[in-house]
């Protein structure tokens, strides 16, 4: 089950990267985006109906709380863009995630600074 969800997430990273490279004006952008949106909804439904339901049934509430905290921490330090070449394994996330996140956040800050008229 975990491998299936990781494969779906890895595929989504590749599609997001492809969409970024295509740009919103490309003729294929809308159809590829719609397909990705449907895949993401299906992925979320499977998580909600299967994985999360099993966790609620089998894991004590206090442990679920600490797991939620770990997820929030991971999200706070995660990259803000897809990096499909980094891989989907735990080791890849530990090795590639922090440098990619730092690069993404600097890039986001520069973008926001330029948009604010300061640049």
C-alpha positions as CSV (number, residue, x, y, z in Angstrom):
1,X,0.0,0.0,0.0
2,X,2.8,2.4,0.9
3,X,4.7,1.6,-2.3
4,X,1.6,2.4,-4.3
5,X,1.1,5.8,-2.7
6,X,4.8,6.6,-3.1
7,X,4.7,5.6,-6.8
8,X,1.7,7.9,-7.3
9,X,3.5,10.8,-5.6
10,X,6.6,10.2,-7.7
11,X,4.6,10.3,-10.8
12,X,2.9,13.5,-9.7
13,X,6.3,15.1,-9.2
14,X,7.3,14.3,-12.8
15,X,4.0,15.7,-14.1
16,X,4.4,18.8,-12.1
17,X,7.9,19.3,-13.4
18,X,6.7,18.7,-16.9
19,X,3.8,21.3,-16.4
20,X,6.3,23.8,-15.1
21,X,8.5,23.3,-18.1
22,X,5.6,23.5,-20.6
23,X,4.2,26.8,-19.2
24,X,0.6,27.8,-18.9
25,X,0.4,28.9,-22.5
26,X,1.3,25.5,-24.0
27,X,-1.5,23.8,-25.9
28,X,-1.2,20.6,-23.8
29,X,-1.0,22.4,-20.4
30,X,-4.8,22.4,-19.6
31,X,-5.4,18.7,-20.4
32,X,-2.2,17.6,-18.6
33,X,-3.2,19.7,-15.6
34,X,-6.8,18.3,-15.6
35,X,-5.4,14.8,-15.7
36,X,-3.0,15.6,-12.8
37,X,-5.8,17.1,-10.8
38,X,-7.9,14.0,-11.2
39,X,-5.0,11.8,-10.1
40,X,-4.3,13.9,-7.0
41,X,-8.0,13.7,-6.0
42,X,-8.0,9.9,-6.5
43,X,-4.7,9.7,-4.5
44,X,-6.2,11.7,-1.6
45,X,-9.4,9.6,-1.6
46,X,-7.4,6.4,-1.3
47,X,-5.4,7.9,1.6
48,X,-8.5,9.1,3.4
49,X,-10.5,5.9,2.8
50,X,-7.7,3.3,3.4
51,X,-4.5,4.5,5.0
52,X,-5.9,7.1,7.4
53,X,-8.8,4.8,8.4
54,X,-6.3,2.0,9.2
55,X,-4.2,4.4,11.2
56,X,-7.2,5.6,13.2
57,X,-8.2,2.0,13.9
58,X,-4.8,0.7,14.9
59,X,-2.7,3.6,16.3
60,X,-3.4,5.2,19.8
61,X,-4.6,8.8,19.7
62,X,-1.5,10.1,21.4
63,X,0.7,8.5,18.8
64,X,-1.4,10.0,16.0
65,X,-0.9,13.4,17.6
66,X,2.9,13.0,17.6
67,X,2.8,11.7,14.0
68,X,0.8,14.8,13.0
69,X,3.4,17.0,14.5
70,X,6.1,15.2,12.6
71,X,4.2,15.7,9.4
72,X,3.8,19.4,10.1
73,X,7.6,19.7,10.7
74,X,8.4,17.8,7.5
75,X,6.1,20.1,5.5
76,X,7.7,23.2,7.0
77,X,11.2,22.2,5.8
78,X,10.2,20.4,2.6
79,X,10.9,21.8,-0.9
80,X,8.2,24.0,-2.3
81,X,8.6,22.6,-5.9
82,X,8.7,19.1,-7.3
83,X,12.2,17.6,-7.7
84,X,11.5,14.3,-9.5
85,X,15.2,13.6,-10.1
86,X,15.7,13.5,-6.3
87,X,13.9,10.2,-6.0
88,X,11.2,9.1,-3.5
89,X,13.0,7.0,-1.0
90,X,13.5,8.1,2.6
91,X,17.3,8.3,2.0
92,X,16.7,10.6,-1.0
93,X,14.4,12.8,0.9
94,X,16.9,13.2,3.8
95,X,19.8,13.8,1.4
96,X,18.2,15.9,-1.3
97,X,15.3,17.5,0.6
98,X,17.1,20.1,2.7
99,X,19.3,21.6,0.0
100,X,16.3,21.6,-2.5
101,X,14.1,23.2,0.1
102,X,16.7,25.9,0.8
103,X,17.1,26.6,-2.9
104,X,13.3,26.7,-3.4
105,X,12.7,29.1,-0.5
106,X,15.4,31.5,-1.7
107,X,14.0,31.3,-5.2
108,X,10.5,32.0,-3.8
109,X,11.8,34.9,-1.7
110,X,13.5,36.5,-4.7
111,X,10.3,36.0,-6.8
112,X,8.2,37.6,-4.1
113,X,10.6,40.4,-3.7
114,X,10.6,41.1,-7.4
115,X,6.8,41.0,-7.5
116,X,6.6,43.5,-4.7
117,X,8.4,46.1,-6.8
118,X,11.5,46.1,-4.7
119,X,13.6,44.6,-7.5
